[in-house]
């Protein structure tokens, strides 16, 4: 494994650990269930964020602790820094330990947690790599997912991805999104790490070949179907409706992060609504605007807060079919009307920036890196 992907506990911290009181060395294990290793939480200010801690005590200890007051404390160590122990705002109830603690922005941190009784540590646990930084939810169709020609790797080692259950270093393919190839995500996220000096977390939700119609909530209707009908259904009156599967999955990835639990949604989609081979499957610009605004507003309602969105201009297919003026205008109208922020114009990425020597719809290796750079150009100034 590349060395940037590894965390080495500093020598000074090892010495400090060896000098802990004997009673603390004999503390029983506190099994931490949150945060997870490689987890990134959204910072709430430039210098800090709130980390939720949960854990489970051995059964033989829980009865004793429940009878008396106990204290939960945490500290953080990196390769170059270490915090002092600080009180966790929380409680011990039966076997369950839970609380929150203000955590310095940055990482990777080694988190150490201890539960004390009468000034003596009786249980302790740790997670080797957690971070406080920036989280992005990335959705849309194949060029938001893992369909690029060349898999990308994070060069910083400080970008992690979440599949809904576990976190890992965000080398392609990104967990949670379709495809097994490359994405723009590692180069984009590395650019954010370089400027913000914090880790980046990725929640990838893209589904290849999807129309905006497939992302609508269940029961939302439209007059004509997309090219792929597996996520929609025809109604008795001849109109069509979304089955809601993509929308529900999308919301289920965002909602557990909580209010203001990520920085923004990055949306890259439009190719499967523009200039379809069967014209009856093409979506008008007016309806594209209406449906994407519905996805934005209804997803915000479902997660309970007004999450920022960035919408790219995306409608390119192949040379000779390089964009849809209607779809592009619809995407631009969302920026103009304040529904979403301006994303990059990926239709402008042509030639050797596309797969198969410029003949395909997906991006080549250089194209993925340029696509990531274009996203960074939009996101970083907005964050600053």
C-alpha positions as CSV (number, residue, x, y, z in Angstrom):
1,X,0.0,0.0,0.0
2,X,1.2,3.5,-0.8
3,X,2.7,5.2,2.3
4,X,0.3,8.1,2.0
5,X,-2.5,5.7,2.7
6,X,-1.1,4.7,6.1
7,X,-1.2,6.3,9.5
8,X,1.8,5.9,11.8
9,X,1.2,6.6,15.5
10,X,4.0,9.1,16.4
11,X,6.9,7.9,18.6
12,X,6.1,10.6,21.1
13,X,2.5,9.3,21.5
14,X,3.7,5.8,22.0
15,X,6.0,7.0,24.8
16,X,3.1,8.9,26.3
17,X,0.9,5.8,26.1
18,X,3.6,3.8,27.9
19,X,3.6,6.3,30.8
20,X,-0.1,6.1,31.5
21,X,-1.0,5.1,35.1
22,X,-1.0,1.4,35.7
23,X,-4.7,1.4,36.3
24,X,-5.4,2.8,32.9
25,X,-3.2,0.2,31.2
26,X,-5.5,-2.4,32.7
27,X,-8.7,-0.8,31.6
28,X,-11.1,-3.2,29.8
29,X,-12.0,-2.7,26.2
30,X,-14.6,-0.2,25.2
31,X,-15.8,-1.3,21.8
32,X,-16.3,1.8,19.7
33,X,-19.1,1.6,17.1
34,X,-18.8,5.3,16.0
35,X,-16.9,6.9,14.5
36,X,-15.8,4.3,12.0
37,X,-12.2,4.0,10.8
38,X,-11.6,6.5,7.9
39,X,-14.8,8.3,8.8
40,X,-14.9,12.0,7.9
41,X,-17.4,14.4,9.6
42,X,-18.3,17.7,8.2
43,X,-16.7,20.6,10.0
44,X,-19.0,23.2,11.4
45,X,-16.4,26.0,11.5
46,X,-13.0,26.4,9.8
47,X,-11.3,24.9,12.8
48,X,-13.6,22.3,14.3
49,X,-16.5,19.9,14.0
50,X,-18.7,17.8,16.3
51,X,-17.8,14.1,16.5
52,X,-20.4,11.6,17.7
53,X,-19.0,8.8,19.8
54,X,-20.8,5.6,20.6
55,X,-19.5,2.4,22.1
56,X,-20.3,-0.7,24.1
57,X,-18.9,-1.8,27.4
58,X,-18.4,-5.4,28.6
59,X,-21.4,-6.8,30.3
60,X,-19.6,-7.3,33.6
61,X,-18.7,-3.6,33.8
62,X,-22.0,-2.1,32.8
63,X,-23.9,-2.9,36.0
64,X,-21.1,-1.4,38.2
65,X,-20.9,1.8,36.1
66,X,-24.6,2.3,36.1
67,X,-24.6,2.6,39.9
68,X,-22.2,5.4,40.1
69,X,-21.2,8.6,38.2
70,X,-18.8,8.0,35.4
71,X,-16.8,10.3,33.1
72,X,-16.2,9.9,29.4
73,X,-13.1,11.6,27.9
74,X,-11.5,11.7,24.5
75,X,-8.2,12.9,23.0
76,X,-6.8,13.1,19.5
77,X,-3.3,12.4,18.2
78,X,-1.8,12.9,14.7
79,X,1.7,12.5,13.3
80,X,2.6,16.0,14.5
81,X,0.1,16.9,17.2
82,X,-1.8,15.6,20.2
83,X,-4.6,17.1,22.2
84,X,-5.1,16.8,26.0
85,X,-8.0,14.7,27.4
86,X,-11.3,16.5,27.1
87,X,-14.7,15.8,28.6
88,X,-17.2,14.2,26.2
89,X,-20.8,15.5,26.5
90,X,-22.6,12.2,27.0
91,X,-23.6,9.4,29.3
92,X,-23.2,5.8,30.2
93,X,-26.4,3.8,30.3
94,X,-26.1,0.1,30.8
95,X,-23.5,-1.1,28.3
96,X,-24.0,1.9,26.0
97,X,-21.5,4.8,26.0
98,X,-22.5,7.8,23.9
99,X,-21.8,11.4,23.5
100,X,-20.3,14.2,21.4
101,X,-17.1,16.1,21.5
102,X,-15.7,19.1,19.6
103,X,-12.9,17.9,17.4
104,X,-10.2,19.9,15.7
105,X,-10.5,20.1,11.9
106,X,-7.9,17.9,10.3
107,X,-6.8,14.3,10.3
108,X,-6.1,11.7,10.1
109,X,-6.5,11.7,13.9
110,X,-6.2,8.7,16.2
111,X,-9.1,8.9,18.6
112,X,-8.7,7.6,22.1
113,X,-11.7,7.3,24.4
114,X,-11.8,6.4,28.1
115,X,-14.5,5.9,30.7
116,X,-13.4,6.7,34.3
117,X,-14.9,6.0,37.7
118,X,-13.6,7.8,40.8
119,X,-10.7,9.2,38.7
120,X,-9.6,5.8,37.4
121,X,-9.9,4.7,33.8
122,X,-12.0,1.5,33.8
123,X,-12.6,1.1,30.0
124,X,-10.8,2.5,26.9
125,X,-11.0,2.2,23.2
126,X,-9.6,3.8,20.1
127,X,-10.1,4.3,16.3
128,X,-6.9,4.8,14.3
129,X,-8.1,7.2,11.6
130,X,-10.9,9.7,11.8
131,X,-11.1,13.2,10.3
132,X,-13.0,16.4,10.4
133,X,-13.2,18.2,7.1
134,X,-15.5,18.4,4.1
135,X,-18.1,16.0,2.8
136,X,-19.6,15.9,-0.7
137,X,-22.5,13.9,-2.0
138,X,-22.1,13.2,-5.7
139,X,-25.0,12.1,-7.9
140,X,-26.2,11.8,-11.5
141,X,-25.4,9.4,-14.2
142,X,-22.3,7.6,-15.5
143,X,-19.9,10.6,-15.6
144,X,-20.7,11.2,-11.9
145,X,-19.9,7.5,-11.2
146,X,-17.3,4.9,-12.1
147,X,-17.4,4.7,-15.9
148,X,-14.3,6.5,-16.9
149,X,-11.5,4.9,-18.9
150,X,-8.8,4.9,-16.2
151,X,-9.2,4.4,-12.5
152,X,-8.0,7.3,-10.4
153,X,-6.3,7.1,-6.9
154,X,-6.1,9.7,-4.2
155,X,-2.6,11.2,-4.1
156,X,-3.1,12.8,-0.7
157,X,-4.3,9.7,1.1
158,X,-6.8,12.0,2.9
159,X,-9.9,11.3,0.9
160,X,-12.3,8.6,2.1
161,X,-15.6,7.2,0.7
162,X,-18.6,5.8,2.4
163,X,-20.8,3.0,1.0
164,X,-23.5,3.3,3.6
165,X,-21.8,0.8,6.0
166,X,-18.0,1.3,6.0
167,X,-15.5,4.0,5.1
168,X,-12.3,3.4,3.0
169,X,-9.7,5.4,1.1
170,X,-11.5,6.7,-2.0
171,X,-9.5,5.0,-4.8
172,X,-11.7,4.1,-7.8
173,X,-14.1,2.6,-8.2
174,X,-16.1,4.7,-5.7
175,X,-18.3,2.6,-3.4
176,X,-22.0,3.3,-3.7
177,X,-21.9,4.4,-7.4
178,X,-22.4,2.3,-10.5
179,X,-19.5,1.1,-12.7
180,X,-16.1,-0.5,-12.1
181,X,-13.9,2.1,-13.9
182,X,-12.6,5.6,-13.1
183,X,-14.2,8.8,-11.8
184,X,-13.3,12.5,-11.4
185,X,-13.7,12.1,-7.6
186,X,-10.1,11.4,-6.4
187,X,-8.5,14.4,-8.3
188,X,-11.3,16.7,-7.3
189,X,-11.1,15.7,-3.7
190,X,-7.3,15.9,-3.6
191,X,-7.6,19.5,-4.9
192,X,-9.9,20.3,-1.9
193,X,-7.5,18.7,0.5
194,X,-4.6,20.7,-0.9
195,X,-6.4,24.1,-0.4
196,X,-8.4,23.4,2.7
197,X,-5.9,21.3,4.6
198,X,-8.5,18.9,5.9
199,X,-9.7,15.4,4.9
200,X,-12.5,15.0,2.4
201,X,-15.4,12.5,2.6
202,X,-17.3,11.2,-0.4
203,X,-20.8,9.8,-0.6
204,X,-21.1,8.6,-4.3
205,X,-24.6,7.9,-5.5
206,X,-24.4,8.1,-9.3
207,X,-26.2,5.6,-11.5
208,X,-25.1,5.1,-15.1
209,X,-27.5,5.9,-18.0
210,X,-30.2,7.4,-15.8
211,X,-32.6,10.1,-16.9
212,X,-33.7,12.8,-14.5
213,X,-37.1,11.2,-14.7
214,X,-35.7,8.1,-12.9
215,X,-34.5,10.3,-10.0
216,X,-38.0,11.7,-9.3
217,X,-39.8,10.7,-6.1
218,X,-42.1,7.7,-6.4
219,X,-45.4,8.5,-8.2
220,X,-44.1,11.7,-10.0
221,X,-45.5,11.6,-13.5
222,X,-44.3,12.6,-16.9
223,X,-45.6,12.3,-20.5
224,X,-42.8,10.2,-22.2
225,X,-40.5,7.5,-20.9
226,X,-36.7,7.5,-20.7
227,X,-34.7,5.2,-22.9
228,X,-34.3,2.7,-20.0
229,X,-37.6,1.9,-18.4
230,X,-36.6,-0.3,-15.4
231,X,-37.0,2.5,-12.8
232,X,-40.3,3.8,-14.3
233,X,-43.8,2.4,-15.0
234,X,-46.5,3.1,-17.5
235,X,-49.9,4.2,-16.0
236,X,-53.3,3.3,-17.2
237,X,-53.9,6.7,-18.8
238,X,-50.7,6.3,-20.9
239,X,-48.5,8.6,-18.9
240,X,-45.4,7.4,-17.0
241,X,-44.3,7.6,-13.4
242,X,-41.1,7.1,-11.4
243,X,-40.9,4.1,-9.2
244,X,-38.8,6.2,-6.8
245,X,-36.0,3.7,-6.3
246,X,-33.1,6.1,-7.2
247,X,-34.6,9.0,-5.2
248,X,-35.1,6.8,-2.1
249,X,-31.6,5.4,-2.3
250,X,-30.2,8.9,-2.7
251,X,-32.1,10.2,0.3
252,X,-31.1,7.2,2.4
253,X,-27.5,8.0,1.8
254,X,-27.8,11.7,2.8
255,X,-30.3,11.6,5.7
256,X,-28.1,9.7,8.2
257,X,-25.5,12.5,7.9
258,X,-27.9,14.8,9.7
259,X,-28.7,18.6,9.2
260,X,-25.6,20.3,7.7
261,X,-23.8,17.0,7.7
262,X,-22.2,17.6,4.3
263,X,-21.1,20.6,2.3
264,X,-23.0,20.2,-1.0
265,X,-24.5,17.9,-3.6
266,X,-22.6,17.8,-6.9
267,X,-25.0,16.8,-9.7
268,X,-23.7,15.7,-13.1
269,X,-26.5,14.4,-15.4
270,X,-28.4,15.2,-18.5
271,X,-26.9,13.0,-21.3
272,X,-29.8,10.5,-21.0
273,X,-32.4,13.2,-21.4
274,X,-30.7,14.9,-24.4
275,X,-30.9,13.9,-28.1
276,X,-32.0,10.3,-27.6
277,X,-31.8,8.0,-30.6
278,X,-35.5,7.5,-30.3
279,X,-36.8,11.1,-30.3
280,X,-39.8,10.0,-28.3
281,X,-37.5,9.4,-25.3
282,X,-35.9,12.8,-25.4
283,X,-36.9,15.3,-22.7
284,X,-37.6,18.9,-23.4
285,X,-35.5,21.6,-21.7
286,X,-38.6,22.9,-20.0
287,X,-39.5,19.6,-18.4
288,X,-35.9,18.8,-17.5
289,X,-35.8,22.1,-15.5
290,X,-39.1,21.2,-13.8
291,X,-38.1,17.7,-12.9
292,X,-34.6,18.5,-11.7
293,X,-35.9,21.3,-9.5
294,X,-38.4,18.8,-8.1
295,X,-35.6,16.4,-7.3
296,X,-33.7,19.2,-5.6
297,X,-36.6,20.6,-3.6
298,X,-38.0,17.2,-2.6
299,X,-34.7,15.8,-1.5
300,X,-34.1,18.8,0.6
301,X,-37.5,18.3,2.2
302,X,-36.8,14.6,2.8
303,X,-33.5,15.2,4.6
304,X,-34.8,18.2,6.6
305,X,-32.4,21.0,5.5
306,X,-31.7,23.2,2.6
307,X,-28.6,21.4,1.3
308,X,-26.6,23.4,-1.4
309,X,-26.5,21.9,-4.9
310,X,-24.1,22.4,-7.7
311,X,-25.4,21.5,-11.2
312,X,-23.0,20.8,-14.1
313,X,-23.8,21.4,-17.7
314,X,-23.8,17.9,-19.1
315,X,-25.4,16.8,-22.4
316,X,-22.5,15.5,-24.5
317,X,-22.7,12.2,-26.3
318,X,-20.1,11.7,-29.0
319,X,-18.4,13.8,-31.8
320,X,-21.2,15.3,-33.9
321,X,-23.6,15.1,-31.0
322,X,-21.8,17.3,-28.6
323,X,-24.6,18.9,-26.5
324,X,-28.2,19.9,-26.3
325,X,-29.0,23.6,-26.2
326,X,-32.3,22.9,-24.4
327,X,-30.8,20.8,-21.6
328,X,-27.9,23.2,-21.2
329,X,-30.3,26.2,-20.9
330,X,-32.4,24.3,-18.4
331,X,-29.3,23.6,-16.2
332,X,-28.2,27.2,-16.5
333,X,-31.7,28.4,-15.5
334,X,-31.3,26.6,-12.1
335,X,-28.2,28.7,-11.4
336,X,-29.8,31.9,-12.6
337,X,-32.9,31.4,-10.4
338,X,-30.9,30.5,-7.3
339,X,-32.1,26.9,-7.1
340,X,-28.6,25.6,-7.5
341,X,-25.0,26.8,-7.9
342,X,-23.1,26.7,-11.1
343,X,-21.1,23.5,-11.7
344,X,-18.6,23.0,-14.5
345,X,-19.3,22.8,-18.2
346,X,-18.3,19.3,-18.9
347,X,-19.6,19.4,-22.5
348,X,-16.5,21.5,-23.2
349,X,-14.3,18.5,-22.5
350,X,-13.8,16.9,-25.9
351,X,-11.2,15.2,-28.1
352,X,-8.6,13.1,-26.2
353,X,-10.3,14.1,-22.9
354,X,-13.0,11.5,-23.9
355,X,-12.5,7.7,-23.9
356,X,-11.6,5.7,-27.0
357,X,-9.4,8.4,-28.4
358,X,-12.2,10.9,-28.3
359,X,-15.0,8.7,-29.7
360,X,-16.8,7.9,-26.5
361,X,-19.2,9.6,-24.0
362,X,-17.1,8.9,-20.9
363,X,-13.8,10.5,-20.0
364,X,-10.3,9.3,-20.5
365,X,-7.7,9.4,-17.7
366,X,-6.6,12.9,-18.6
367,X,-10.3,13.8,-19.0
368,X,-11.2,12.6,-15.5
369,X,-8.4,14.6,-14.0
370,X,-9.5,17.7,-16.0
371,X,-13.1,17.1,-15.0
372,X,-12.0,17.0,-11.3
373,X,-10.1,20.2,-11.8
374,X,-13.1,21.9,-13.3
375,X,-15.3,20.9,-10.3
376,X,-12.6,22.2,-7.9
377,X,-12.6,25.5,-9.7
378,X,-16.3,25.9,-8.9
379,X,-16.4,24.5,-5.4
380,X,-13.2,25.9,-3.7
381,X,-13.9,29.6,-4.2
382,X,-17.4,29.1,-3.0
383,X,-16.1,27.4,0.2
384,X,-13.6,30.2,0.8
